[in-house]
Amino acid sequence: LDELISRLGGPDAVAELSGRSKRLQQNEKGQLEYVGRGTGNTGKINQEERRDFQTGRKRVAVITEAASAGISLHADRRECEEEGGRAPRQRLMLVMELPWSAEKAVQQLGRVHRSNQVSAPHFKILVTDVAGERRFVAAVSHRMKLLGAITKGDRRAALGDCDAGDLGRFDIFTKQGVEALAALYQQAGERKHEVRAAEPTSGDERNCALEDEDEPRLTETELFGADANAEDDKEVDKSVYSAVLKGLRRMELGPFNPKKSKVEQSSLKDFLNRLLTVPVHLQGQIFDELLRLFEEKTMEAEVRGELDGGVRCYNERKGDWEVMISEVKRELLHTDPRTGAETHAVVINLDTGYPWEKALRSFQQLDDTDPSEGFYEESFYDPGTGTYNFSKGFFVLVVAAPTLGSIARTYWAFYPNLGCQERVAQQVLDKRALCTLQTHRFRKFTCSGPAQLKKVETAWIQQYNNSNSLCTHVQRGQRCKHGNSCIMGLRSLQYCIVSGNLLSIYGNLQRAICQGLRRNRADEDDVAVANAQVGQLKLCKAVTSQGDRIVGVEIFHSHLEDVRYVLQTVGTDSQRVEVSDESLMEVLMQHIGTSPGTLTANCRVVHGLLVDRGLMERGGSSHRRVNTLLDGLLKARLVVKDAAGKLRLVADQQPRLVADPWVHGRNAGEDSGDDLFM
């Protein structure tokens, strides 16, 4: 602590808030001696030091856990610095050592992040490359997420300049983390006899095998050579899993302890605790492989729509790239008759492009220390020739990503149309993935002079401009089977968000979204697909370039008409029509049989037909009831959908004449002599 204070300028420039009353100081003879920090008790001294920091007399404050509670060090708008009377400066907290408790971590971070502050603070949490420490950070970050501390949302605090520096990326205590651990054990078991990790038989041999503390860790160059090919990649896997098997043998987990129960084998806590017993150089390689598998499992969960990421934020920013959002149009869908609260459909446009000016600036800032950085030519698979084609001149810029306590370096891939991508070909872009991609998809392009750079510029600008309206298939010169509806590789996309008053119409909106289960969702957005599949509303938010905030539920563009129709009936006091489901099915079958090809499996169309005939009320739960009726007819194979989506009777089903005793407003058993369909 004294050395840290000395390096930062000494006691005259650094405010110390700690539980000690004395400190070490070098006297005139160069000897260290204990001197008092000040007059009075420790609490009074800390208050004086806090005042010096808040008023700007001391620009740095060092805080220990003993003094981390009950003090405020935020940029309080009620205070000003003595020098020049300027407003308090923005706070930057360097967390050198996280406490053991997440609650205490939240408390410590809250010293500089409080209400009535002029500006929000920045946090930089220092983590070493030792996997054991990252295990501890993972546990704390998981607990902090549960506490709602530093998470993705409005209350998040920036962790320094590292865009990837969110504590949440260390949280592997999830379902995907358990799946990644199981995959690690499985792959280790499959490679047990492929790599040089012979199992020692005797106790002496086992002890000798574990004495590998001085074994040097393989460097990235040795593991991931620049000229790696498919065979080299296999050797990389062998090297990695050789380290994994050594570590698992020491930890007595995975294939080296098959007698353990499934619960014990899937325990991440047990795995990470035992990881501390492994030499540091093995810890890093094992943890890196676990993180790689964790990323794969997380991506698979995202594709399946099973990953609950909370509120989706359309605003993304990495380096100097960010998604540009603008509002296209806004439509009033519903006004609550009691409160006057409004519900709108907002169409926003997302531009993910990365213009050439920014790409050139990023390229010029590269220092040539990492040969993996730079421009790459990107190929595409040509099904006609069965080869990868580089002829179209597509380029991508690869730049090393900022890291926070990460051993394996990762990269960002900047595309003219898609902006910054952390994954390419469904894998995290690290050294291994980059080597694999260079075997077929990427080819390093050396810009040795103005002519080469001009070639990249021309191709980059062309792809940037074309991607505003043309999909990737058309740009490649291929025939796109989706036509104008294809969105692959488009730079500019539009999304529809139902925003405003949602709570009072939640059930109605949910029913309208679930109607998407009967639609073709091949070209729709993943979030909207997930909403339709699971029948729940997943919130999303966006901040436009003009600063307008939009929070709501993303829906299909094709579902907007259904939402309009459903919300028209909200708040209407319609009397319930007492007609049985069986009778309604007979009515629908009669209509389909007498007018084949005129009715689609659309809830809104079927509901309108039954409402017009007085067989169903307009509001209430009638929309859900129509969904149930359609499901019943289709599952019972009474009706089928043709290629155009029209409902038709099954060949052996004959429509029956439906009499009217059960029509609403007439008593059962009355014979009016009228036919229902007249």
ABEGO torsion letter per residue (X at the ends): XAAAAAAAGEAAABBBBBABABBBBBBAAGBBBBBBAEBEBAAAAAAAAAAAAAAGABABBBBBAAAABGBBABBBAABBBABGGBBBBBBBBBBABBBABAAAAAAAAAAABBBGBABBBBBBBBBBABAAAAAAAAAAAAAAAAAGBBBBEAABBBBEABAAABAAAABABBAAAAAAAAAAAAAAAAAAAABBBBBBABAAAAAAAABAAABBBBBAAAABBAABBAAAAAAAAAAAAAAAAAAAAAAGBEAABAABBAAAAABAAAAAAAAAABBAAAAAAAAAAAAAAAAAAAAAAAAAGABBAEBBBABBBBEABBBBBBBABBBBABBBAAAGBBBBBBBBBBBABBBAAAAAAAAAABAGABAABEBBBBBBBBAAAGBBBAAAGBBBBBBBBBBBGBABBBBBBBBAAAEBBABBGGBBBBAAAAAAAAAAABBBBBBABAAAAAAAAAAAAAAAAAAAABBAAAAAGBBBAAEAABABGBABBBBBBBBEBAAAAAAAAAAAAAAAAABBAAABBAAAAAAAAAGBBBBBBBBBAAGBBBBBBBBBAAAAAAAAAAAAABGBBBBBBBBBAAAAAAAAAAAAAABBGABBBBAAAAAAAAAAAGABBABEAAAAAAAAAAAAAAAAGABBBBAAGBBBBBAABBBBBBBAAABBGBBBGBBAGBBAAX
